[in-house]
Amino acid sequence: MIYELVIPQFVKTLKNLDSMLDKAAGYADSKKFETDVLLNSRLAPDMFPLTRQIQIVCDTAKLGASRLTGIAAPVNDDSEKTLSDVKARIASTISYLQTMKPEDFKNAETCTVTTPRWEGKTLTGEQYAVHHVIPNFYFHVTTSYSILRHNGVDVGKKDFLGEMPYKLP
């Protein structure tokens, strides 16, 4: 079950974020400013800028999947400076997530997860997915969306949600 909650949804949402960045590039081009302005934008002075929000989105997805499966995640040096760099980071994360199969998550619910920041505390895999990975991922995607929207990029709920798997009656 964790596979279904994490991998397909994270891949879809990362693709949606990538599409929103395409809209951001078009907006910057039409208004005649560099996309770096958007990448360095933030909602409040004490918040991370867009580039860092996207790095965290990618890290949350890949490290969450890695901790739940034991499959090593790619390492990034957080050196992205341009829109192309950020989009490459998203593409790399999607590629990694797409290597995962449901069977990789067979022990995910009951595995024990910790991080250096938790100072020895642990969660079960299910708790980790439900209380940390999924909310943290969407927090930073939402913040990325909000930074773009705040700066005038024409993105809306349909951009955030993406294609829906509707069925015909």
C-alpha positions as CSV (number, residue, x, y, z in Angstrom):
1,M,0.0,0.0,0.0
2,I,2.8,2.4,0.8
3,Y,4.1,2.0,-2.8
4,E,0.8,3.2,-4.2
5,L,0.7,6.2,-1.8
6,V,4.3,7.3,-2.5
7,I,5.8,6.3,-5.9
8,P,3.0,7.0,-8.4
9,Q,1.9,10.1,-6.6
10,F,5.4,11.5,-6.2
11,V,6.2,10.9,-9.9
12,K,3.0,12.5,-11.0
13,T,3.4,15.5,-8.7
14,L,7.1,16.0,-9.8
15,K,5.9,16.0,-13.4
16,N,3.3,18.6,-12.5
17,L,5.9,20.7,-10.8
18,D,8.1,20.4,-13.9
19,S,5.2,21.6,-16.0
20,M,4.7,24.5,-13.7
21,L,8.3,25.5,-14.2
22,D,7.7,25.5,-18.0
23,K,5.0,28.0,-17.4
24,A,7.3,30.0,-15.2
25,A,9.9,30.1,-18.0
26,G,7.2,31.3,-20.4
27,Y,6.1,33.9,-18.0
28,A,9.6,35.2,-17.4
29,D,10.2,35.3,-21.1
30,S,7.0,37.2,-21.8
31,K,7.8,39.7,-19.1
32,K,11.4,40.0,-20.2
33,F,13.2,39.0,-17.0
34,E,15.5,36.1,-16.1
35,T,14.1,33.0,-14.5
36,D,16.7,33.4,-11.8
37,V,14.4,36.0,-10.3
38,L,11.8,33.3,-9.8
39,L,14.3,30.7,-8.6
40,N,15.5,33.1,-5.9
41,S,12.0,34.2,-4.8
42,R,10.5,33.3,-1.5
43,L,7.2,34.0,0.3
44,A,8.8,35.4,3.4
45,P,12.3,36.5,4.4
46,D,12.9,33.5,6.6
47,M,11.7,30.9,4.1
48,F,13.8,29.1,1.6
49,P,13.7,30.3,-2.0
50,L,12.1,28.4,-4.9
51,T,15.3,26.5,-5.8
52,R,15.8,25.2,-2.3
53,Q,12.1,24.2,-2.1
54,I,12.5,22.1,-5.2
55,Q,15.7,20.5,-3.9
56,I,13.8,19.5,-0.7
57,V,10.9,18.2,-2.8
58,C,13.3,15.9,-4.7
59,D,15.2,14.9,-1.5
60,T,12.0,14.1,0.4
61,A,10.8,11.9,-2.5
62,K,14.1,10.0,-3.1
63,L,15.2,9.7,0.5
64,G,11.8,8.7,1.7
65,A,11.6,6.0,-0.9
66,S,15.2,4.9,-0.1
67,R,14.5,4.7,3.7
68,L,11.4,2.7,3.1
69,T,13.0,0.2,0.7
70,G,16.7,0.2,1.6
71,I,17.5,1.0,-2.1
72,A,20.3,3.6,-2.2
73,A,19.2,7.1,-3.4
74,P,21.3,9.2,-5.8
75,V,23.3,11.9,-4.1
76,N,22.9,15.5,-5.2
77,D,25.2,18.4,-4.3
78,D,22.5,21.0,-4.2
79,S,24.4,23.2,-6.7
80,E,21.4,24.0,-9.0
81,K,21.5,27.6,-10.2
82,T,19.5,27.7,-13.4
83,L,16.0,26.5,-14.4
84,S,17.7,23.8,-16.5
85,D,19.6,22.6,-13.4
86,V,16.4,22.5,-11.3
87,K,14.5,20.6,-14.1
88,A,17.3,18.1,-14.4
89,R,17.1,17.5,-10.6
90,I,13.4,16.8,-11.0
91,A,14.0,14.5,-13.9
92,S,16.7,12.6,-12.1
93,T,14.4,12.1,-9.1
94,I,11.6,10.9,-11.3
95,S,14.0,8.4,-13.0
96,Y,15.1,7.0,-9.6
97,L,11.5,6.6,-8.4
98,Q,10.5,4.9,-11.6
99,T,13.0,2.1,-10.9
100,M,11.1,1.1,-7.9
101,K,8.5,-1.7,-7.9
102,P,5.7,-2.6,-5.4
103,E,7.7,-5.6,-4.2
104,D,10.5,-3.2,-3.1
105,F,8.1,-2.0,-0.4
106,K,7.1,-5.4,0.9
107,N,8.6,-4.6,4.4
108,A,8.1,-0.8,4.3
109,E,5.2,-0.6,6.8
110,T,7.1,-2.4,9.6
111,C,10.7,-1.3,8.9
112,T,12.3,1.1,11.4
113,V,13.2,4.5,10.1
114,T,15.4,7.2,11.6
115,T,17.4,10.1,10.4
116,P,20.4,12.0,12.0
117,R,18.1,14.9,12.8
118,W,15.8,12.7,15.0
119,E,18.6,12.2,17.6
120,G,18.0,8.4,18.0
121,K,14.2,8.5,17.7
122,T,12.5,6.1,15.3
123,L,9.2,5.6,13.4
124,T,7.8,2.6,11.7
125,G,7.8,2.8,7.9
126,E,4.1,3.4,7.9
127,Q,4.4,6.2,10.5
128,Y,7.3,7.7,8.5
129,A,5.4,7.7,5.3
130,V,2.1,9.0,6.8
131,H,3.5,11.5,9.3
132,H,6.7,12.7,7.6
133,V,7.4,11.8,3.9
134,I,4.0,12.5,2.4
135,P,3.2,15.7,4.3
136,N,6.7,17.1,3.9
137,F,6.7,16.4,0.2
138,Y,3.4,18.2,-0.4
139,F,4.4,21.1,1.9
140,H,7.4,21.9,-0.3
141,V,5.5,21.3,-3.5
142,T,2.7,23.6,-2.3
143,T,5.3,26.2,-1.3
144,S,6.9,26.0,-4.7
145,Y,3.5,26.5,-6.3
146,S,2.8,29.4,-4.1
147,I,6.0,31.1,-4.9
148,L,5.3,30.9,-8.6
149,R,1.7,32.0,-8.1
150,H,2.7,34.9,-5.9
151,N,5.1,36.1,-8.6
152,G,2.4,36.1,-11.3
153,V,2.9,32.8,-13.0
154,D,-0.4,31.6,-14.3
155,V,-0.7,28.3,-12.4
156,G,-3.8,27.0,-10.7
157,K,-5.2,24.0,-9.0
158,K,-5.3,22.0,-12.2
159,D,-1.6,22.5,-12.7
160,F,-1.0,21.3,-9.1
161,L,-3.3,18.3,-9.3
162,G,-2.5,17.3,-12.9
163,E,-4.3,14.7,-14.9
164,M,-7.0,12.8,-13.0
165,P,-7.6,9.1,-13.7
166,Y,-11.3,9.7,-14.5
167,K,-13.4,6.7,-15.7
168,L,-16.3,7.0,-18.0
169,P,-19.7,5.8,-16.6
